[in-house]
Amino acid sequence: MVDLSAAVFLATTDDLIIGFAQVVVGSTESRSALLNRIYIDAEWRGSGLANDLLDTVVNESAQRGVTRLELTVFERNARAIAFYKRAGFAATGSTTFAVGDDLQTDVVMEMDLEARFKRRPT
Ligand SMILES: CC(C)(COP(=O)(O)OP(=O)(O)OC[C@H]1O[C@@H](n2cnc3c(N)ncnc32)[C@H](O)[C@@H]1OP(=O)(O)O)[C@@H](O)C(=O)NCCC(=O)NCCS
């Protein structure tokens, strides 16, 4: 049963927060969750920390009954899209949002957690 509605994961040094991720869980029936934000301090990008943080999000979400992790990402955020693809997200569609009179497009991406954990050797 999913009993979590939102969680924030922090990556820290001894005295600094250097990254965070926020997950919002949908209805119990849908068993899906939204990776609402993930952010790594600029100095730590490319270090593998984002991967470790996302792994924690994925493992914790799966343990709490989530079977599908979703996110949206600005279509021109090539670095984030490359990161998500490498981590196992697949693009499933797109959605638009208005910035003033401009229509901007986000890519919708999903990770099937059931399939991900089935593939792993026990
Ligand atoms: C998105 C984010 C968490 C990823 O963490 P990261 O440490 O930068 O990720 P990595 O370096 O491990 O992976 C980025 C990938 O993009 C590639 N890349 C780097 N710069 C790039 C660019 N300008 N264009 C396209 N790809 C790029 C890297 O080579 C790497 O791919 P590879 O491992 O296949 O070579 C981090 O960049 C970040 O915090 N960005 C700002 C906030 C943000 O955009 N959050 C996501 C909003 S949806």
The ligand as a MOL file (V3000), in Angstrom:
LIG
                    3D

  0  0  0     0  0            999 V3000
M  V30 BEGIN CTAB
M  V30 COUNTS 48 50 0 0 0
M  V30 BEGIN ATOM
M  V30 1 C 19.5970 17.1650 -14.3690 0
M  V30 2 C 20.7390 16.9030 -13.3810 0
M  V30 3 C 20.1600 16.4940 -12.0300 0
M  V30 4 C 21.5930 15.7420 -13.9120 0
M  V30 5 O 22.7300 15.5730 -13.0950 0
M  V30 6 P 24.1940 15.5660 -13.7720 0
M  V30 7 O 25.1990 15.3350 -12.7050 0
M  V30 8 O 24.3190 16.8180 -14.5500 0
M  V30 9 O 24.0440 14.3040 -14.7110 0
M  V30 10 P 25.1890 13.4910 -15.4660 0
M  V30 11 O 26.3780 14.3760 -15.7090 0
M  V30 12 O 25.3910 12.2010 -14.7140 0
M  V30 13 O 24.4680 13.1310 -16.8220 0
M  V30 14 C 24.1710 14.1370 -17.7530 0
M  V30 15 C 24.2590 13.5580 -19.1650 0
M  V30 16 O 24.0700 14.6270 -20.0990 0
M  V30 17 C 25.2410 14.7380 -20.9110 0
M  V30 18 N 25.4080 16.1680 -21.1210 0
M  V30 19 C 26.1690 17.0330 -20.4240 0
M  V30 20 N 25.9870 18.2870 -20.9070 0
M  V30 21 C 25.1090 18.1800 -21.9220 0
M  V30 22 C 24.5310 19.1070 -22.8230 0
M  V30 23 N 24.8110 20.4200 -22.7590 0
M  V30 24 N 23.6800 18.6560 -23.7650 0
M  V30 25 C 23.3630 17.3350 -23.8360 0
M  V30 26 N 23.8590 16.3980 -23.0050 0
M  V30 27 C 24.7300 16.8330 -22.0550 0
M  V30 28 C 26.3510 14.0990 -20.1420 0
M  V30 29 O 27.3680 13.6560 -21.0080 0
M  V30 30 C 25.6180 12.9520 -19.4860 0
M  V30 31 O 25.3250 11.8850 -20.3820 0
M  V30 32 P 26.2260 10.5600 -20.4740 0
M  V30 33 O 26.4360 10.0570 -19.0940 0
M  V30 34 O 25.3940 9.6260 -21.3180 0
M  V30 35 O 27.4890 11.0040 -21.1130 0
M  V30 36 C 21.6450 18.1610 -13.1790 0
M  V30 37 O 22.2530 18.4910 -14.4180 0
M  V30 38 C 20.8880 19.3840 -12.6590 0
M  V30 39 O 20.6990 19.5460 -11.4510 0
M  V30 40 N 20.4840 20.2830 -13.5720 0
M  V30 41 C 19.7780 21.5020 -13.1870 0
M  V30 42 C 18.3630 21.2170 -12.7080 0
M  V30 43 C 17.5710 20.4330 -13.7300 0
M  V30 44 O 17.6210 20.7010 -14.9320 0
M  V30 45 N 16.7850 19.4790 -13.1990 0
M  V30 46 C 15.9010 18.6710 -14.0060 0
M  V30 47 C 14.6230 19.3920 -14.2340 0
M  V30 48 S 13.3930 18.3040 -14.9290 0
M  V30 END ATOM
M  V30 BEGIN BOND
M  V30 1 1 1 2
M  V30 2 1 2 3
M  V30 3 1 2 4
M  V30 4 1 2 36
M  V30 5 1 4 5
M  V30 6 1 5 6
M  V30 7 2 6 7
M  V30 8 1 6 8
M  V30 9 1 6 9
M  V30 10 1 9 10
M  V30 11 2 10 11
M  V30 12 1 10 12
M  V30 13 1 10 13
M  V30 14 1 13 14
M  V30 15 1 14 15
M  V30 16 1 15 16
M  V30 17 1 15 30
M  V30 18 1 16 17
M  V30 19 1 17 18
M  V30 20 1 17 28
M  V30 21 1 18 19
M  V30 22 1 18 27
M  V30 23 2 19 20
M  V30 24 1 20 21
M  V30 25 1 21 22
M  V30 26 2 21 27
M  V30 27 1 22 23
M  V30 28 2 22 24
M  V30 29 1 24 25
M  V30 30 2 25 26
M  V30 31 1 26 27
M  V30 32 1 28 29
M  V30 33 1 28 30
M  V30 34 1 30 31
M  V30 35 1 31 32
M  V30 36 2 32 33
M  V30 37 1 32 34
M  V30 38 1 32 35
M  V30 39 1 36 37
M  V30 40 1 36 38
M  V30 41 2 38 39
M  V30 42 1 38 40
M  V30 43 1 40 41
M  V30 44 1 41 42
M  V30 45 1 42 43
M  V30 46 2 43 44
M  V30 47 1 43 45
M  V30 48 1 45 46
M  V30 49 1 46 47
M  V30 50 1 47 48
M  V30 END BOND
M  V30 END CTAB
M  END
